[in-house]
Amino acid sequence: MRVWNRLDNAAKIFPAASFQHDTNVFRFYCELNETIEEEILQRALDETIEQFPTYRFIMKRGAFWYYLEQSEIRPMVHKEEKPPCSAIYDRDEKRLLFEVTYYRKRINLEVYHVLADGTGALEFLKFLVYRYLCLKHSNISSSIELDYDASDYQQMDDSFQKYYDSSKKKGNKMRFAYLIKGIKTSDYRLNIIEGIMPVKAVLNKAHEYKATLTAFVTALLLKAIYEEMPYRERKKDVVISIPVNLRKYFQSESARNFFSVIPLAYNFSKQSCEFEEMVKYVDAFLKSELQEEKLKLRINALIGLEKNVILRIVPLCIKNIVLRIAFRISEWTDTSTISNLGQVQMPKDLEKYIDHFGMIVATNKTQIGMCSYKDKLTVGFSSSFLNTDIQRRFFRALSEMKIPVEIVSNRLE
């Protein structure tokens, strides 16, 4: 008997909002200190997929909604040959919603956002890397316990439904934001620039401003955007969207999507242009928004749309048009996005084999994905524009603070 599941609340928008220029695919990677062996990586993937049944699903079209159906397709490892975050879902082809590739010392996991969010996908990658290193090196104990041991039921849990409270609703105010403009890259390729830096140095600098790492980096991005804004557009809000892992605030072991997005608006014609004031504002705003009650209101606002009786009975073909229009309008309401995955932790026995982790996110704009491992913080810009002035100003500001930054780029011309 086929096992099937509804798409979780956050996933419902992605099929209608996936395009060549924004595939809704994200990549997590692990850079090792040794060259990857394909045969061993395939064996590790075969073991990993047994631990994560949510990754065995394909997406199919129903009369009213898309849904996930369990498949017996075996995921196959292959050498990286496509641009990062290329499309994974194809309505005319039966395929899994993730891919594992490798290049030199790097293991890549790319996931279609319908399947999981960053936190869920990271657990998959961590287990994959762990099994690969165990198979490669006989001195590593295969009995090491990772910090994720959710049951199949817990992994498949739709936590949005679990914490929905119909008695509490939050209205969302729509405001149009300043939009970054420029010449687009050819063939919808992402322009990727990553900065690798000592995490302690960045944390110490953030603490000098009495702020969190996320607030500090968000303020740096605001500063870089402001310095590139045309003067006539400085009356518009710069809106930075910040995804939040809801598992930190509500008990959940779900390997699917369970996140919310906090839009932070800053207007340089009304607020200070001094960096210190930007940091102070961002830090205070995030602390006020990252409260359980406010996050629950955001969950309710999302689920409320799904519960709409009229929308539920509309056929999928019409629903896709409505959702696509809604997504297009929403694109006018944010300037950029910062996704901070936080600190990646691996067992000590594996540390000498791993150099760093990183993340890249598909986008039609310019946005940041960042995470840290041991003493390295990786801040990755992905952009649909050829122009890299915002990135240059961002990393230059860090250098001027005496923070050493190693720059890595895919060098698009």
C-alpha positions as CSV (number, residue, x, y, z in Angstrom):
1,M,0.0,0.0,0.0
2,R,1.3,3.4,-1.0
3,V,2.0,5.8,1.9
4,W,1.1,9.5,1.2
5,N,1.2,12.8,3.1
6,R,-0.2,16.2,2.7
7,L,2.3,19.0,2.1
8,D,2.9,20.9,5.3
9,N,1.7,24.5,5.5
10,A,4.9,26.2,4.5
11,A,5.4,23.8,1.6
12,K,2.1,24.6,-0.1
13,I,3.3,27.8,-1.7
14,F,6.5,26.4,-3.3
15,P,5.1,24.4,-6.2
16,A,3.3,27.5,-7.5
17,A,6.2,29.8,-6.7
18,S,9.0,27.7,-8.3
19,F,10.5,29.2,-11.5
20,Q,13.8,28.9,-13.5
21,H,15.0,32.1,-11.8
22,D,14.0,30.9,-8.3
23,T,13.9,27.1,-8.0
24,N,13.2,27.1,-4.2
25,V,16.1,24.7,-3.9
26,F,18.7,25.1,-1.2
27,R,22.1,23.5,-0.8
28,F,24.0,22.5,2.3
29,Y,27.5,21.2,1.9
30,C,30.3,19.8,4.0
31,E,33.9,20.4,3.0
32,L,36.1,17.6,4.1
33,N,39.9,17.5,4.4
34,E,40.2,14.7,1.9
35,T,38.9,13.8,-1.6
36,I,35.5,12.2,-1.8
37,E,35.2,8.6,-3.0
38,E,31.9,8.1,-4.9
39,E,31.4,4.4,-4.1
40,I,31.7,5.0,-0.3
41,L,29.4,8.0,-0.5
42,Q,26.8,5.9,-2.3
43,R,26.9,3.3,0.5
44,A,26.6,6.1,3.1
45,L,23.6,7.5,1.2
46,D,21.9,4.0,1.1
47,E,22.3,3.8,4.9
48,T,21.1,7.4,5.5
49,I,17.9,7.1,3.4
50,E,16.9,4.2,5.7
51,Q,17.1,6.6,8.7
52,F,15.1,9.4,7.0
53,P,11.9,8.0,5.4
54,T,10.7,11.5,4.7
55,Y,13.3,11.7,1.9
56,R,11.7,8.7,0.0
57,F,8.8,10.8,-1.1
58,I,8.0,12.2,-4.6
59,M,5.5,15.0,-5.2
60,K,2.2,14.4,-7.1
61,R,-0.7,16.5,-8.2
62,G,-4.1,16.0,-6.7
63,A,-7.4,17.6,-7.6
64,F,-7.1,20.3,-4.9
65,W,-3.5,20.2,-3.5
66,Y,-0.2,18.7,-4.3
67,Y,0.8,15.8,-2.1
68,L,3.7,13.5,-1.2
69,E,3.8,9.8,-2.1
70,Q,6.3,7.3,-0.9
71,S,8.5,5.9,-3.6
72,E,11.0,3.0,-4.0
73,I,13.4,5.1,-6.1
74,R,17.0,4.6,-5.0
75,P,18.8,8.0,-4.7
76,M,22.1,7.9,-6.6
77,V,25.2,9.9,-5.9
78,H,26.9,11.6,-8.8
79,K,29.6,14.1,-9.4
80,E,28.4,17.7,-9.4
81,E,27.6,18.8,-13.0
82,K,24.9,21.4,-12.8
83,P,25.0,24.9,-11.3
84,P,24.2,25.1,-7.6
85,C,20.5,25.0,-6.6
86,S,19.2,24.0,-10.1
87,A,15.6,22.8,-10.3
88,I,14.9,19.4,-8.8
89,Y,11.2,19.0,-9.2
90,D,9.9,18.2,-12.7
91,R,6.1,17.6,-13.1
92,D,6.8,15.4,-16.1
93,E,9.3,13.2,-14.4
94,K,9.0,10.9,-11.4
95,R,11.9,11.8,-9.1
96,L,12.9,12.3,-5.5
97,L,13.0,15.9,-4.1
98,F,16.6,15.9,-3.1
99,E,20.1,15.2,-4.7
100,V,23.5,14.3,-3.3
101,T,26.5,15.2,-5.3
102,Y,30.2,15.7,-4.7
103,Y,33.1,17.7,-6.1
104,R,36.7,17.1,-4.9
105,K,36.5,17.4,-1.1
106,R,32.9,18.6,-0.9
107,I,29.6,16.7,-0.3
108,N,26.5,18.6,-1.4
109,L,23.0,18.0,-0.4
110,E,20.4,19.9,-2.4
111,V,16.7,19.9,-1.3
112,Y,13.5,21.2,-2.8
113,H,11.9,23.3,-0.1
114,V,8.6,21.3,-0.3
115,L,10.4,18.4,1.4
116,A,12.1,20.1,4.3
117,D,13.5,23.3,5.8
118,G,17.2,24.0,6.6
119,T,17.1,22.4,10.1
120,G,15.6,19.2,8.8
121,A,18.0,19.0,5.9
122,L,21.0,19.6,8.0
123,E,20.2,16.5,10.1
124,F,20.2,14.4,6.9
125,L,23.5,15.9,5.8
126,K,25.1,15.3,9.2
127,F,24.1,11.7,9.3
128,L,25.3,11.2,5.7
129,V,28.7,12.7,6.5
130,Y,28.9,10.6,9.7
131,R,28.2,7.4,7.8
132,Y,30.6,8.3,5.0
133,L,33.5,8.9,7.4
134,C,32.7,5.7,9.4
135,L,32.8,3.6,6.1
136,K,36.0,5.4,5.0
137,H,37.9,5.2,8.2
138,S,37.9,2.0,10.3
139,N,39.2,3.8,13.4
140,I,35.9,5.7,13.8
141,S,33.4,4.0,16.0
142,S,30.1,3.2,14.2
143,S,28.3,3.4,17.6
144,I,28.7,7.2,17.8
145,E,25.3,8.8,18.7
146,L,24.3,11.9,16.9
147,D,22.0,14.5,18.6
148,Y,19.0,13.6,16.4
149,D,17.2,10.4,17.0
150,A,13.6,11.2,16.1
151,S,11.2,8.3,15.2
152,D,9.7,8.0,11.8
153,Y,6.4,9.4,13.1
154,Q,8.2,12.4,14.7
155,Q,10.1,13.1,11.4
156,M,6.8,13.1,9.4
157,D,5.0,15.4,11.9
158,D,3.4,18.5,10.5
159,S,4.1,20.8,13.4
160,F,2.3,23.7,11.9
161,Q,-1.0,21.9,12.4
162,K,0.0,20.8,15.9
163,Y,0.5,24.4,17.2
164,Y,-2.4,26.1,15.3
165,D,-4.8,27.9,17.5
166,S,-7.9,29.3,15.6
167,S,-8.8,31.6,18.5
168,K,-5.7,33.7,17.9
169,K,-5.1,35.5,14.6
170,K,-2.6,38.1,13.4
171,G,-3.2,40.3,10.4
172,N,-0.2,41.0,8.1
173,K,0.4,44.5,6.9
174,M,1.7,44.7,3.4
175,R,4.2,47.4,2.5
176,F,6.3,47.6,-0.6
177,A,10.1,47.5,0.0
178,Y,13.1,48.9,-1.7
179,L,14.2,46.4,-4.4
180,I,17.8,45.8,-5.4
181,K,18.1,46.2,-9.2
182,G,20.8,45.3,-11.7
183,I,21.7,43.2,-14.7
184,K,20.7,39.5,-14.2
185,T,23.0,36.6,-14.6
186,S,22.7,34.5,-17.8
187,D,20.8,31.2,-17.7
188,Y,19.4,32.0,-14.3
189,R,22.7,31.0,-12.7
190,L,23.4,32.1,-9.1
191,N,26.3,34.5,-8.5
192,I,27.9,33.0,-5.4
193,I,30.4,34.7,-3.1
194,E,31.3,33.1,0.2
195,G,33.3,34.6,3.1
196,I,34.9,32.2,5.6
197,M,36.1,33.9,8.8
198,P,36.9,33.1,12.4
199,V,33.6,32.7,14.3
200,K,35.1,34.0,17.6
201,A,36.3,37.2,15.9
202,V,32.8,38.0,14.5
203,L,31.1,37.0,17.8
204,N,33.5,39.2,19.8
205,K,32.7,42.1,17.5
206,A,28.9,41.5,17.8
207,H,29.3,41.4,21.6
208,E,31.1,44.8,21.5
209,Y,27.8,46.1,20.1
210,K,25.9,44.1,22.8
211,A,24.1,42.2,20.0
212,T,23.6,38.6,18.7
213,L,25.5,37.3,15.7
214,T,22.3,37.4,13.6
215,A,21.6,41.1,14.5
216,F,25.2,42.1,13.8
217,V,25.3,40.5,10.4
218,T,21.8,41.9,9.5
219,A,23.0,45.4,10.4
220,L,26.1,44.9,8.2
221,L,23.8,43.9,5.3
222,L,21.6,46.9,5.9
223,K,24.7,49.2,5.9
224,A,25.9,47.6,2.6
225,I,22.5,48.0,1.0
226,Y,22.2,51.6,2.2
227,E,25.6,52.6,0.7
228,E,24.4,51.3,-2.7
229,M,20.9,52.8,-2.6
230,P,20.1,55.6,-5.1
231,Y,19.4,58.7,-3.1
232,R,15.9,59.1,-4.5
233,E,14.9,55.6,-3.2
234,R,16.0,56.1,0.4
235,K,12.5,57.0,1.5
236,K,11.5,53.3,0.9
237,D,11.8,50.7,3.6
238,V,14.7,48.2,3.4
239,V,13.1,44.9,4.5
240,I,15.3,42.0,5.5
241,S,13.4,38.7,5.9
242,I,14.8,36.5,8.7
243,P,13.6,32.8,8.7
244,V,13.2,31.4,12.3
245,N,13.6,27.8,13.3
246,L,10.4,27.2,15.3
247,R,11.8,24.1,16.9
248,K,13.7,26.3,19.3
249,Y,10.4,27.7,20.6
250,F,7.9,24.8,20.2
251,Q,8.7,21.1,20.9
252,S,9.1,19.4,17.5
253,E,11.4,16.8,16.0
254,S,9.9,17.2,12.5
255,A,12.3,16.7,9.6
256,R,9.8,18.6,7.4
257,N,9.3,22.4,7.2
258,F,8.7,24.1,10.6
259,F,9.8,27.7,10.3
260,S,8.5,31.2,10.2
261,V,9.8,34.5,8.7
262,I,10.2,37.7,10.5
263,P,10.3,40.8,8.2
264,L,12.5,43.6,9.6
265,A,11.9,47.0,8.1
266,Y,14.4,49.9,8.3
267,N,13.9,53.3,6.8
268,F,17.0,55.4,6.4
269,S,15.0,58.6,5.8
270,K,13.5,58.2,9.3
271,Q,16.0,56.2,11.3
272,S,19.7,56.6,12.0
273,C,22.3,55.8,9.3
274,E,25.0,55.2,12.0
275,F,26.0,51.5,12.1
276,E,25.9,51.3,15.9
277,E,22.3,52.5,15.9
278,M,21.4,50.0,13.2
279,V,22.8,47.1,15.3
280,K,20.9,48.4,18.4
281,Y,17.6,48.6,16.5
282,V,17.9,45.2,14.9
283,D,18.9,43.5,18.1
284,A,16.0,45.0,20.0
285,F,13.5,44.2,17.2
286,L,14.5,40.5,17.0
287,K,14.4,40.1,20.8
288,S,10.8,41.6,20.8
289,E,9.7,39.4,17.9
290,L,11.3,36.1,19.0
291,Q,8.7,35.5,21.7
292,E,6.5,32.3,21.8
293,E,3.2,34.2,21.7
294,K,4.2,36.4,18.7
295,L,5.6,33.4,16.8
296,K,2.3,31.5,17.5
297,L,0.4,34.4,15.9
298,R,2.6,34.0,12.8
299,I,1.8,30.3,12.7
300,N,-1.9,31.1,13.0
301,A,-1.8,33.6,10.2
302,L,-0.2,31.1,7.8
303,I,-2.6,28.3,8.7
304,G,-5.6,30.6,8.5
305,L,-5.1,30.9,4.7
306,E,-5.0,27.1,4.4
307,K,-8.2,26.7,6.4
308,N,-10.1,29.2,4.2
309,V,-13.1,27.2,3.0
310,I,-13.3,28.9,-0.5
311,L,-9.6,28.3,-1.2
312,R,-9.8,24.7,-0.1
313,I,-12.5,23.8,-2.7
314,V,-10.9,25.6,-5.6
315,P,-9.3,23.2,-8.1
316,L,-5.5,23.0,-8.1
317,C,-5.1,24.6,-11.5
318,I,-6.9,27.8,-10.3
319,K,-5.3,27.6,-6.9
320,N,-1.8,27.6,-8.6
321,I,-2.7,30.9,-10.4
322,V,-3.9,32.5,-7.2
323,L,-0.9,31.4,-5.2
324,R,1.5,32.5,-8.0
325,I,0.0,36.0,-8.1
326,A,0.2,36.2,-4.3
327,F,3.8,35.1,-4.4
328,R,4.6,37.7,-7.1
329,I,3.1,40.4,-4.9
330,S,5.0,39.2,-1.9
331,E,8.3,39.6,-3.8
332,W,7.7,43.4,-3.7
333,T,7.6,43.3,0.1
334,D,11.2,42.3,0.9
335,T,14.6,43.5,-0.1
336,S,16.8,40.6,1.0
337,T,16.9,37.5,3.3
338,I,19.3,36.3,5.9
339,S,19.1,32.6,6.9
340,N,21.3,31.8,9.9
341,L,21.5,28.0,10.4
342,G,23.6,28.5,13.5
343,Q,26.3,26.3,14.9
344,V,26.7,22.9,13.3
345,Q,27.9,20.3,15.8
346,M,29.5,16.9,14.9
347,P,31.0,14.2,17.2
348,K,34.6,15.0,18.2
349,D,35.9,11.8,16.5
350,L,34.9,13.3,13.2
351,E,36.3,16.8,13.7
352,K,39.8,16.3,12.2
353,Y,38.2,15.1,8.9
354,I,35.9,18.1,8.4
355,D,37.0,21.6,7.4
356,H,33.7,23.5,7.4
357,F,30.0,23.5,6.5
358,G,28.2,26.0,4.3
359,M,24.8,26.8,2.7
360,I,23.6,28.3,-0.6
361,V,20.0,29.4,-1.3
362,A,18.3,29.8,-4.7
363,T,17.0,33.4,-5.1
364,N,15.7,35.9,-7.5
365,K,17.3,38.6,-5.4
366,T,20.4,38.8,-3.2
367,Q,20.5,37.0,0.1
368,I,22.7,35.4,2.7
369,G,22.9,31.9,4.1
370,M,25.3,31.3,7.0
371,C,26.4,28.8,9.5
372,S,29.4,28.0,11.7
373,Y,31.4,24.9,12.4
374,K,34.1,24.8,15.1
375,D,36.1,28.0,14.6
376,K,34.8,28.9,11.1
377,L,31.8,31.0,10.2
378,T,30.7,30.7,6.5
379,V,28.7,33.6,5.2
380,G,27.4,32.9,1.7
381,F,25.8,35.4,-0.7
382,S,23.7,34.0,-3.5
383,S,22.5,36.6,-6.0
384,S,20.7,36.7,-9.3
385,F,22.6,39.8,-10.3
386,L,26.0,40.2,-11.9
387,N,26.8,43.3,-9.8
388,T,28.5,42.4,-6.5
389,D,28.9,45.9,-4.9
390,I,26.7,45.0,-1.9
391,Q,28.8,41.9,-1.2
392,R,32.0,43.9,-1.6
393,R,30.9,46.5,0.8
394,F,29.7,43.8,3.3
395,F,33.0,42.0,3.4
396,R,35.0,45.2,3.3
397,A,33.2,46.4,6.4
398,L,34.3,43.1,8.2
399,S,37.9,43.6,7.0
400,E,37.9,47.2,8.3
401,M,36.9,45.7,11.7
402,K,40.1,43.7,11.6
403,I,38.2,40.4,10.9
404,P,40.1,38.3,8.4
405,V,37.9,37.0,5.6
406,E,38.8,34.3,3.0
407,I,36.7,34.9,-0.1
408,V,35.5,32.1,-2.4
409,S,33.4,32.7,-5.5
410,N,32.1,30.9,-8.6
411,R,33.4,33.9,-10.6
412,L,30.5,34.5,-13.0
413,E,31.3,36.9,-15.9
